[in-house]
């Protein structure tokens, strides 16, 4: 009986030592996991902050470029409008000049016709 008691006591001591080692191992793994999770959380927080900063910078750059495009389009619109006005004025001038040339040609034609009639009359009298 004494031998059995010693054997059970030895097994109990071994089991306690095993449980203590397991508890220590689990505690170490939990501590390591906590450290890893904290590190991951910090890393993710930093990446999120950098992403937000990048998005803000991108938004500002897009806004600036959109403003530049609007200014360029307004400038182009004004130039096209001015050129259209100039073209319309040129068209009106050309139209006026064509009318003046037609009047001049008609007058020249009438004058030449009159001179031809006078020349024929002069030849007929000779």
Beta strands, then each sheet from edge to edge (+ up, - down):
end
